[in-house]
């Protein structure tokens, strides 16, 4: 006898391609031998373990400021953390409501799928494959728009929107990762303003607010000093349709699971708070209090240290890519923010059935190398479906630089 499953449950019985690939690799992974360039983990050296220990002790010792820190908290988030985040974010938070998700930024994104009516979600191509796969399992439709060097390409966006015809009414929201995962394309300040203008115009055309969510997951990891600083468009939002999803995972520790949503107050955020209550009352309160303590003590130094570390790795890995794979590539993106490079090969195929992939992952005494195939990073029915077969995402976050350079040499041999 089988339990009757919802549409989402039925869709979830089929693991996503990345889920299948990483599970298969993890089962036989040899620590110290195999090299994982696919996993999007932060580098262990960037996690301030001693500061985390100090924060835990401080929270446990101060029962006045951090009252009932080991009990349940409120679903909106710890007042201490909300205040600390506001100080950290500065003027962009003025006049806007800030709520803390139940379990990191991913939980905030998941909550969107529960409180917003399913419809068409506009995003970039290559796309954040983990979330977009979730959206489709939840009954949403993805409208994937190819990007250029500044983010979602505007002419392509206009064409795809007009091609919807009467289905334009089915638009649910826009979702944009400002430092794109997987491609590491940085959404320029001019492009994010243009996107806000387009969504504002669409809201007037549809006679209802059409929200746009900017996912800032990697925005704090802008380690290229030559790149323009990011500028939030929230202060320019005249209709109350722009929101930012943020996280402390990439600069403090993923295990803290701190994610937040910032935007105009209203019924939507009320629903998001209720969703947090429904799935666990609140994010773990003592963790929120630890994050508040850390934000108010030394976050600037931590950001400098983290970005200095990733800058050093980005330069070394970038040079390694040029040396080992440059002759095979038509394009290499990344290296200015976040911790990914996105490679496009001239002719070489990289998908899981390709000789290149199978050579690198075959059981043998030599190290095996795993990466995220571009086939998983583009929409299977989008404009880049064929190109994705010659692309891959390479993470320089988790593994140490010598291991990454060794993996690049193995990739050259496989190529």
Backbone torsions as a table, in degrees:
resi	resn	phi	psi	omega
1	UNK	NA	137.6	-178.1
2	UNK	-111.5	141.2	174.1
3	UNK	-69.8	138.2	178.7
4	UNK	-72.7	119.3	-175.3
5	UNK	-100.1	148.9	172.4
6	UNK	-69.9	173.6	175.6
7	UNK	-58.3	-42.6	178.6
8	UNK	-65.4	-42.4	178.8
9	UNK	-61.2	-43.3	179.0
10	UNK	-62.7	-43.0	179.7
11	UNK	-66.1	-30.8	-176.3
12	UNK	-78.7	-10.9	176.3
13	UNK	-71.9	-13.5	177.9
14	UNK	-105.7	104.6	-178.1
15	UNK	-57.3	144.9	177.3
16	UNK	-65.8	158.9	179.3
17	UNK	-55.3	-43.1	-180.0
18	UNK	-66.3	-39.8	177.1
19	UNK	-57.2	-48.0	-179.2
20	UNK	-63.6	-45.1	-176.3
21	UNK	-64.8	-49.0	-177.0
22	UNK	-68.5	-34.6	177.8
23	UNK	-65.2	-43.8	179.7
24	UNK	-62.9	-40.9	-178.5
25	UNK	-71.5	-41.1	-177.0
26	UNK	-62.6	-32.7	-177.2
27	UNK	-63.0	-25.9	-177.6
28	UNK	-124.2	16.3	-176.9
29	UNK	-65.8	134.2	179.8
30	UNK	-106.9	105.3	179.8
31	UNK	-58.0	134.0	179.5
32	UNK	83.0	-5.5	179.4
33	UNK	-119.9	-62.7	-178.6
34	UNK	-75.0	155.7	-174.0
35	UNK	-124.4	120.0	-176.2
36	UNK	-103.8	101.4	175.6
37	UNK	-98.5	7.8	-178.9
38	UNK	-95.2	-35.3	-174.3
39	UNK	-68.3	139.0	-177.8
40	UNK	-94.6	33.9	179.5
41	UNK	-74.9	152.9	173.7
42	UNK	-76.3	162.7	176.8
43	UNK	-73.0	132.2	-176.3
44	UNK	-58.4	-30.5	-178.2
45	UNK	-68.3	-19.5	-178.9
46	UNK	-82.6	-10.0	-177.7
47	UNK	-83.4	119.8	-175.0
48	UNK	-81.6	78.2	-172.0
49	UNK	-59.7	-44.5	-178.9
50	UNK	-64.4	-38.0	177.5
51	UNK	-67.0	-36.4	176.5
52	UNK	-64.2	-41.4	177.3
53	UNK	-63.1	-41.3	179.1
54	UNK	-65.5	-39.9	179.1
55	UNK	-64.5	-43.2	178.3
56	UNK	-59.7	-45.0	179.6
57	UNK	-63.2	-41.0	-179.2
58	UNK	-65.4	-41.1	179.0
59	UNK	-65.9	-43.2	-179.3
60	UNK	-66.3	-30.4	-174.7
61	UNK	-84.2	-21.6	-174.8
62	UNK	-111.6	87.1	-179.2
63	UNK	-77.7	-4.3	178.0
64	UNK	-88.3	-56.4	179.6
65	UNK	-69.1	-42.4	-178.1
66	UNK	-107.9	65.4	-173.8
67	UNK	-69.7	136.8	176.5
68	UNK	52.9	40.9	-172.4
69	UNK	-65.7	-19.6	-179.1
70	UNK	-105.1	18.7	177.2
71	UNK	-109.8	-170.0	174.4
72	UNK	-71.2	151.9	175.9
73	UNK	-115.0	179.6	177.5
74	UNK	-80.5	149.6	-175.0
75	UNK	-68.9	-17.2	178.3
76	UNK	-76.1	-28.3	-177.4
77	UNK	126.3	159.6	178.2
78	UNK	-61.4	128.3	175.6
79	UNK	-56.3	-35.2	178.4
80	UNK	-64.4	-43.9	-179.2
81	UNK	-69.0	-42.3	179.5
82	UNK	-60.4	-42.6	178.8
83	UNK	-65.6	-40.9	179.6
84	UNK	-66.2	-41.0	177.2
85	UNK	-63.2	-39.6	178.2
86	UNK	-62.3	-42.2	177.6
87	UNK	-63.9	-39.9	-178.8
88	UNK	-67.1	-41.9	-176.1
89	UNK	-79.0	-26.7	177.2
90	UNK	75.6	-146.6	-172.1
91	UNK	-59.4	-26.9	-178.9
92	UNK	-59.7	-23.9	-178.8
93	UNK	-88.5	-9.7	-177.0
94	UNK	-61.9	130.6	176.0
95	UNK	73.9	10.0	-179.3
96	UNK	-122.8	155.7	-179.2
97	UNK	-91.5	141.8	179.1
98	UNK	-124.4	126.3	178.2
99	UNK	-125.8	153.2	-178.2
100	UNK	-105.9	131.5	-179.3
101	UNK	-74.3	165.9	-176.9
102	UNK	-73.0	-24.2	-176.0
103	UNK	-161.8	67.7	177.5
104	UNK	82.1	176.7	-178.4
105	UNK	-63.9	-31.9	179.3
106	UNK	-60.4	-37.2	179.3
107	UNK	-68.6	-32.1	175.4
108	UNK	-64.5	-46.8	179.3
109	UNK	-62.3	-40.7	178.6
110	UNK	-63.6	-38.8	179.7
111	UNK	-62.6	-32.3	177.1
112	UNK	-56.6	-37.9	-176.8
113	UNK	-70.3	-17.6	-179.1
114	UNK	-92.2	-29.9	-173.5
115	UNK	-105.4	-12.1	177.6
116	UNK	-103.6	135.9	179.6
117	UNK	-59.1	129.2	179.7
118	UNK	-56.8	144.2	-179.2
119	UNK	-175.5	-150.5	-177.0
120	UNK	-93.4	129.1	177.5
121	UNK	-108.6	124.3	178.6
122	UNK	-91.8	127.3	178.9
123	UNK	-149.1	178.0	-177.0
124	UNK	-86.3	162.7	175.2
125	UNK	-132.3	116.3	7.0
126	UNK	-60.3	152.8	-172.6
127	UNK	-121.5	162.9	175.7
128	UNK	-73.2	91.8	-166.4
129	UNK	-60.8	-34.0	-178.0
130	UNK	-64.9	-49.0	-178.3
131	UNK	-72.3	-39.5	-178.2
132	UNK	-67.2	-32.9	173.7
133	UNK	-64.4	-40.3	176.4
134	UNK	-62.1	-45.2	-179.5
135	UNK	-57.3	-44.0	-178.5
136	UNK	-68.7	-35.3	175.5
137	UNK	-66.0	-28.6	179.5
138	UNK	-84.1	0.6	176.2
139	UNK	99.6	6.3	175.9
140	UNK	-85.7	159.6	175.8
141	UNK	-112.9	136.1	-178.6
142	UNK	-96.4	127.9	170.2
143	UNK	-107.3	97.9	-174.3
144	UNK	-91.2	122.3	-176.2
145	UNK	-111.1	122.8	179.5
146	UNK	-55.6	148.1	179.4
147	UNK	-106.8	159.2	170.0
148	UNK	-113.0	-158.8	-175.3
149	UNK	-67.7	-14.5	-178.0
150	UNK	-110.5	2.1	-178.7
151	UNK	122.8	-154.7	179.7
152	UNK	-51.6	126.5	-176.7
153	UNK	-78.7	124.3	-167.2
154	UNK	-69.9	-39.0	179.3
155	UNK	-65.1	-41.1	177.0
156	UNK	-64.5	-39.6	177.9
157	UNK	-60.6	-45.8	-180.0
158	UNK	-60.6	-44.6	180.0
159	UNK	-62.9	-43.3	-177.5
160	UNK	-69.5	-35.4	177.3
161	UNK	-66.9	-44.2	-179.9
162	UNK	-66.0	-32.0	-180.0
163	UNK	-68.3	-16.1	178.4
164	UNK	-68.8	-27.7	-178.8
165	UNK	60.1	-128.9	-178.6
166	UNK	-67.2	-18.5	179.4
167	UNK	-74.2	-3.8	173.3
168	UNK	-55.7	-30.1	178.9
169	UNK	-62.1	-20.1	-176.3
170	UNK	-87.5	2.6	178.3
171	UNK	-59.0	131.3	179.3
172	UNK	-100.9	-51.8	176.7
173	UNK	-168.0	166.1	171.3
174	UNK	-100.2	140.9	178.4
175	UNK	-133.1	120.1	-174.8
176	UNK	-132.7	124.9	173.3
177	UNK	-90.8	119.8	-169.1
178	UNK	-70.6	-30.2	165.0
179	UNK	-116.5	99.7	-164.2
180	UNK	-62.6	133.6	166.8
181	UNK	-108.7	108.9	31.5
182	UNK	-105.5	-15.5	-164.3
183	UNK	-80.4	-13.9	-176.7
184	UNK	62.1	14.8	171.6
185	UNK	-65.0	131.1	-178.5
186	UNK	-92.8	122.9	176.6
187	UNK	-69.3	115.0	-177.0
188	UNK	-69.2	158.9	177.6
189	UNK	-60.9	-39.6	179.2
190	UNK	-65.0	-39.8	-178.0
191	UNK	-69.7	-37.0	179.7
192	UNK	-69.6	-33.1	174.5
193	UNK	-66.1	-40.8	179.6
194	UNK	-63.5	-40.6	179.1
195	UNK	-64.4	-40.9	177.2
196	UNK	-61.4	-41.6	178.5
197	UNK	-62.7	-41.2	-179.7
198	UNK	-64.1	-44.7	-178.9
199	UNK	-69.4	-33.3	175.0
200	UNK	-63.5	-45.4	178.1
201	UNK	-61.3	-42.6	179.0
202	UNK	-64.0	-37.0	178.5
203	UNK	-61.7	-42.4	176.2
204	UNK	-64.5	-42.4	-178.6
205	UNK	-63.8	-39.8	-179.3
206	UNK	-85.3	-10.3	-179.4
207	UNK	60.0	37.2	174.7
208	UNK	-160.3	153.5	179.8
209	UNK	-69.9	128.3	176.1
210	UNK	-110.4	110.2	-173.9
211	UNK	-77.0	153.0	172.0
212	UNK	-126.7	128.6	-178.2
213	UNK	-111.3	122.4	175.8
214	UNK	-98.6	115.2	179.6
215	UNK	-89.8	114.4	-173.7
216	UNK	-97.1	22.5	-169.4
217	UNK	-48.1	-40.4	-175.1
218	UNK	-110.9	9.7	-172.6
219	UNK	-68.7	-29.6	178.7
220	UNK	-74.2	-9.4	179.6
221	UNK	-102.3	46.3	172.1
222	UNK	-86.9	98.8	-173.2
223	UNK	-107.1	2.9	176.5
224	UNK	-91.0	109.5	-175.4
225	UNK	-65.8	-16.8	-178.9
226	UNK	-83.8	-10.9	-176.3
227	UNK	-84.9	144.1	178.8
228	UNK	-62.6	142.3	177.2
229	UNK	-64.3	152.1	178.4
230	UNK	-74.7	142.7	177.8
231	UNK	-124.3	122.9	179.5
232	UNK	-69.3	145.3	176.0
233	UNK	-97.9	0.6	-178.7
234	UNK	-56.4	-41.5	178.7
235	UNK	-64.3	-17.8	179.8
236	UNK	-94.1	1.1	-176.0
237	UNK	-79.4	102.0	-176.4
238	UNK	-82.7	-21.8	-176.3
239	UNK	-99.8	-10.7	-175.8
240	UNK	75.0	49.8	-176.9
241	UNK	-123.7	-6.0	-174.6
242	UNK	-101.9	136.0	-178.9
243	UNK	-135.3	152.9	174.4
244	UNK	-121.5	132.8	175.3
245	UNK	-105.5	121.1	-176.7
246	UNK	-123.6	167.4	-179.2
247	UNK	-151.4	154.2	172.4
248	UNK	-104.4	4.1	-174.2
249	UNK	-61.4	-40.7	-171.8
250	UNK	-78.6	-17.7	-176.0
251	UNK	-115.3	-18.1	175.4
252	UNK	-112.8	-77.4	179.0
253	UNK	-164.0	130.1	177.6
254	UNK	-58.0	-33.1	-176.3
255	UNK	-67.5	-16.4	174.5
256	UNK	-65.9	-28.3	177.9
257	UNK	55.7	46.9	177.6
258	UNK	-100.8	115.4	173.3
259	UNK	-134.0	147.3	-176.8
260	UNK	-139.0	163.8	176.7
261	UNK	-129.2	129.0	-178.5
262	UNK	-121.7	130.1	178.6
263	UNK	176.7	-172.5	-178.1
264	UNK	-66.8	141.0	179.0
265	UNK	-69.7	155.9	177.9
266	UNK	156.7	-174.3	-178.1
267	UNK	-57.8	-33.0	-179.9
268	UNK	-60.5	-48.6	180.0
269	UNK	-69.8	-30.7	172.9
270	UNK	-59.0	-43.5	179.6
271	UNK	-65.7	-38.0	179.4
272	UNK	-65.0	-38.7	177.8
273	UNK	-65.6	-42.1	178.8
274	UNK	-63.1	-37.6	177.6
275	UNK	-61.4	-41.5	176.0
276	UNK	-60.0	-43.2	177.5
277	UNK	-60.9	-39.6	-176.6
278	UNK	-65.6	-33.4	-173.1
279	UNK	-97.6	2.8	177.1
280	UNK	160.3	20.2	179.2
281	UNK	71.9	-48.2	-179.2
282	UNK	-172.4	168.6	166.6
283	UNK	-64.6	152.4	179.6
284	UNK	-50.5	122.4	-169.6
285	UNK	-66.3	-41.7	-177.2
286	UNK	-64.1	-31.1	177.5
287	UNK	-69.4	-40.9	176.6
288	UNK	-61.1	-41.2	-179.2
289	UNK	-67.9	-37.2	174.9
290	UNK	-61.0	-43.6	179.7
291	UNK	-63.4	-39.8	178.0
292	UNK	-61.7	-44.3	179.5
293	UNK	-61.3	-43.6	-178.8
294	UNK	-66.9	-38.4	179.9
295	UNK	-63.1	-34.2	-177.5
296	UNK	-87.6	-4.9	-177.2
297	UNK	-136.2	94.4	170.1
298	UNK	87.6	16.7	179.9
299	UNK	-66.6	-33.9	-179.9
300	UNK	-63.1	-44.0	178.9
301	UNK	-65.8	-38.4	178.8
302	UNK	-63.9	-43.2	178.5
303	UNK	-61.3	-42.7	179.4
304	UNK	-62.7	-43.9	-178.7
305	UNK	-65.7	-44.3	-179.2
306	UNK	-62.4	-47.5	-177.2
307	UNK	-70.1	-31.7	175.2
308	UNK	-64.2	-40.8	179.2
309	UNK	-64.9	-44.7	-180.0
310	UNK	-70.9	-30.5	178.0
311	UNK	-64.6	-44.5	179.2
312	UNK	-60.6	-43.0	-179.8
313	UNK	-68.8	-41.2	-179.0
314	UNK	-59.2	-43.5	-179.1
315	UNK	-67.0	-43.1	-178.7
316	UNK	-66.8	-43.4	-178.8
317	UNK	-70.7	-37.9	176.7
318	UNK	-58.8	-43.4	177.5
319	UNK	-65.1	-38.1	178.6
320	UNK	-65.3	-37.5	177.7
321	UNK	-64.2	-45.2	-179.9
322	UNK	-62.5	-40.4	-177.6
323	UNK	-71.3	-44.7	-173.2
324	UNK	-86.8	-36.2	-171.0
325	UNK	-122.8	-5.1	-173.7
326	UNK	-52.5	-38.6	-177.1
327	UNK	-71.6	-14.1	-179.4
328	UNK	-98.3	-10.0	-168.1
329	UNK	-98.8	148.7	168.5
330	UNK	-104.1	-20.5	178.9
331	UNK	-160.0	146.0	173.4
332	UNK	-137.1	119.9	178.5
333	UNK	-112.4	155.6	176.6
334	UNK	110.5	-175.4	177.3
335	UNK	94.1	-1.6	179.2
336	UNK	-108.8	-26.7	-179.4
337	UNK	-152.9	155.0	-177.1
338	UNK	70.9	-156.6	179.5
339	UNK	-144.2	44.2	176.3
340	UNK	-128.2	150.7	161.9
341	UNK	-117.5	143.5	179.0
342	UNK	-120.1	116.1	-171.7
343	UNK	-107.6	136.6	172.6
344	UNK	-117.6	122.4	-178.8
345	UNK	-91.5	150.6	178.3
346	UNK	-64.0	-50.9	-175.6
347	UNK	-131.0	-27.3	-171.9
348	UNK	-67.5	129.1	176.7
349	UNK	-88.7	143.8	-172.2
350	UNK	-122.4	-1.6	-174.9
351	UNK	-67.1	165.6	-173.0
352	UNK	-60.5	-21.4	178.3
353	UNK	-92.5	-0.9	-177.9
354	UNK	-76.0	155.6	176.6
355	UNK	-62.8	-35.6	179.6
356	UNK	-59.2	-52.4	-179.3
357	UNK	-63.0	-47.1	-176.0
358	UNK	-66.3	-33.7	177.2
359	UNK	-64.9	-42.3	-177.1
360	UNK	-73.5	-24.8	-175.3
361	UNK	-109.2	2.6	-178.1
362	UNK	-68.8	145.2	175.4
363	UNK	-63.4	123.2	179.1
364	UNK	-166.9	165.9	178.9
365	UNK	-64.2	-27.9	-177.9
366	UNK	-74.6	163.6	178.5
367	UNK	-61.5	140.6	171.2
368	UNK	-94.4	148.9	-177.5
369	UNK	-123.6	128.9	177.9
370	UNK	-115.9	140.1	175.0
371	UNK	-139.1	173.5	176.1
372	UNK	-95.0	112.8	179.3
373	UNK	-62.5	142.0	178.1
374	UNK	-60.3	-25.1	177.6
375	UNK	-58.1	-30.8	177.6
376	UNK	-81.8	-16.6	-171.6
377	UNK	-95.5	-10.8	179.2
378	UNK	-113.9	157.7	-179.1
379	UNK	-72.4	131.4	-174.6
380	UNK	-63.1	-19.6	177.5
381	UNK	-114.0	18.5	-178.1
382	UNK	-96.2	-176.6	-176.5
383	UNK	-67.5	-22.0	-172.4
384	UNK	-104.5	12.8	-174.4
385	UNK	-56.5	-43.1	-179.9
386	UNK	-73.3	-42.4	180.0
387	UNK	-61.0	-36.3	-179.0
388	UNK	-58.2	-23.1	179.1
389	UNK	-69.7	-12.9	178.5
390	UNK	-115.7	23.6	-177.7
391	UNK	-126.2	163.3	173.3
392	UNK	-157.1	155.3	172.7
393	UNK	-105.9	131.5	-179.4
394	UNK	-119.6	125.3	178.3
395	UNK	-97.2	131.2	172.8
396	UNK	-108.7	19.8	-178.7
397	UNK	-79.5	-57.2	-167.5
398	UNK	-80.6	-55.7	-176.8
399	UNK	-69.0	153.1	177.8
400	UNK	-77.7	156.9	-172.5
401	UNK	-56.0	-45.2	179.8
402	UNK	-59.3	-37.4	177.8
403	UNK	-67.1	-38.9	179.2
404	UNK	-64.7	-43.7	179.2
405	UNK	-64.5	-35.0	176.0
406	UNK	-65.8	-41.1	178.3
407	UNK	-62.6	-38.6	179.9
408	UNK	-64.9	-36.4	176.5
409	UNK	-65.0	-39.2	176.9
410	UNK	-66.3	-35.9	178.2
411	UNK	-67.3	-37.9	177.1
412	UNK	-62.7	-43.7	179.5
413	UNK	-62.0	-41.1	179.1
414	UNK	-66.6	-38.6	178.2
415	UNK	-63.3	NA	NA
